[in-house]
Amino acid sequence: MLLIKSGPYAKKTANDATIPLRRFAQHNMNKMKAESWTLWSNSEFEVFTPFNPHTSTEEGLHVIIVPKVTVDSALVDENLSVETFRFAIKVARAMEELKMAPWFNIQSNGNWGLLPGKTPWFHVHIYGRRKGKTWCMPVQIPLAPGTYHNKPMTERERKDLSEALKKYL
């Protein structure tokens, strides 16, 4: 599969038909919105925390940064990738200032978008690491969608982070 830049990014299929990537990724965004709390949003980015985070609250917190420009990989648009990670650092700093966690992993996973019937789309995860049983180990994210059942950020944490993001961003 080859990516081309036509209008807002497009995906080129085997039969050479060009289909806007935005339509495919919009499904992912809508699903995320339905399964998450929006903490902050502007014309460039949205910040979410999922109802069912990748990590347990004992081990840390899970926040997702989604650029409003849709691409399937960080490699497609270098400037967008750099700006998204810069923005993620600002979000992590707000979390750090609130003392939500002493350490943060910031990464772009996107592997589940490669599963049959799925579409990859660029987004960034922030894992606020707490000193639990996996402290000092790599983040242990689930192997597949629906294989984990973790409690979300508390309502107080969501409110505090949302207010901090409004203040700092």
N, C-alpha and C positions, 0 to 999 in steps of 0.2 A: 504494500500500500504506500502511496506517495502523497505527501502533503503539498498543496499548492496554495499560494496566496491569491485569492480571487474574491473581491469584495471583503467581507469579514471572513477570514480564513475558511478554506474549503477542504473537503476530503475527496480524493480522486479514487474511484473504485476501479475494479478490474475491467469493467466494460467501458471505461473512460468517461463515464458520466460523472459530472461534478455535482456534489451534494453539499450544501452548506453544513459545516461542522457545528455551527451554532444550534441547529435544530436537534442534532443528536445530543449535544452537551446540555441543552436546555432541560431535557428529561432528567439528567443527573442533578442539575441545580434544583429543579422542582422537588425531586425526591429528597435531596438534602434539606431543603427548607421545610418539608413536611415532617422530617425526622430530627429537627434541630431547633434550637432557640437562636434567633438572630440577636447578636450582641451589639452590633454597630454596622452601619452601611453608609457609603457615599457613592458618588458617580463612578468611582474606580474599583472599589473593593467591598466585599461583604465579609463579616466576621461571624462565625457560627460556633456553637458548642452542641454536640450531638446528644440526643436523648440516651443513646447507648454508645458511650465512648469506647475507643479502642483499649483504654487502660482503666483499671479500677481506680476509684477515688483514693484508696489507700496508697496506691503507687504514683498517682499523679492526676493531672487534668489534661483534657484534650480540646483544643481549639482549632478551627479550620479557617484558612484565609482563601477566599475565592476572588480572583480578578474578574471584573465584569467583561473584559475582552476574553473570548473563548478560543483557546488553542488546546491541542491534545497533549503537548509536552513542553517542558521548560526549554527544550532545544529549539523550538519553532520561532520564538521571539525573544532574543537575548535581553532586550531592554525591558520587556514585560516581566521576564523572569527575575532580573535584578531588582526591579521596583517592587515586585511581590515579596521577595525575600527581605528587602529593606523595610517594607511595611510590617512584615511578620516580626522583625526584630523590635520595632516600636511596640507592637502588641505584647511581645514577651517582656519588654522592659516595664510596661504598665503592670503586667502580672507580677513581676518581680517586686516592684514598688509596693504592691498590695500584699507582699509576702505570701503569695499563693503557692509558691514552690521555690526551692533554693537553686534549681538547675533547669535548663530548658533545652530540648532537642527540637530543631526546626528542620523539617524535611519535606520533600515532595515524593510521595509514594506512587500513586496512580496505577499500581499493578492490577487492581481488580478491573480496571477499564479494559484490560487485555483479555478478560474472560469471554467465552462465547456469548454473543448477544449483548455485550456491553460496549461502551465507547470510552476510550481514554480521554481525560480532560485535565488540564493543569490546575492544580490547587496545592496549597501548602498546609501541612499539619504542624501545630505546635504542641509538644508534649511537655507539660510542666511536671518535672520529676520530683517526687517526694521521697523521703528516706524510708522506703519500705523494703520488702524482701528482694526486689530487683534493683535496688540502688547500685549504681556503678556498673550496671550491665546494660547492653543495648536494649532499646525499647522492644518489648515483645508484643508486636501487633498481631492481631488474629490472622490466620491463614486464608480465610475466605469470609465473605459477607455472611452475616447471620450465625456465625459460630461463636459469638461472645455475648455476654449479658452483664454489662457493668452499669452501676448506678451513675447518673449524671452529676454534673456540678450542682452544688446546692443552690437554692433560689437566692440566698444571700450572696454567694460567690458570683452568680450571674449578674445580679444587680450591681454589686461593687465593681465588677470588671466593666460592665456596660457604662457606668458612670465615669470610670477612669478613662475609658476609651473616648468618650465624648469630650473629656477635659484635655487629654494629651494629643489627640489626633486632629 
